[in-house]
Amino acid sequence: MKARMIGVLLLGWVFGVVCMVGLNSPLQAQRQGPKPPFANPIRQRAEMISLLKEIRDLLREQNALLKSGKIRVGNQLGPSP
């Protein structure tokens, strides 16, 4: 009976060690690879620069129209009472 109890405890200990080693395996960490916590800052910066250039061009066009006097601003809703 005592030998059987020692065998069960030893088997449980071995099982526990194998599970711990299996869960903390360095191979699993290498397979997944690190994920960056944020988006790619270089791509974000390039997108922001292109959007700002587009806005700059639109503002230049708008300023040219306002300076030329060819644009008329009117009330689209109709006459007021």
C-alpha angles and dihedrals in degrees: 000000000000092000090050091052091050090049092052092048092048091048090050091049092050091047091051093049092048091050093049093048091046093051094048096045114145089215092068092052092051094051096057097046125204118296118211111244093222138033121276105286094202092056091045091051092050091050091048092050092051091049092049091050090052091050091048091053092049091050091050090052091048092048091049090053092049093048094048094057092224092120123084122199113211141166109268094190097064132245118337119235 
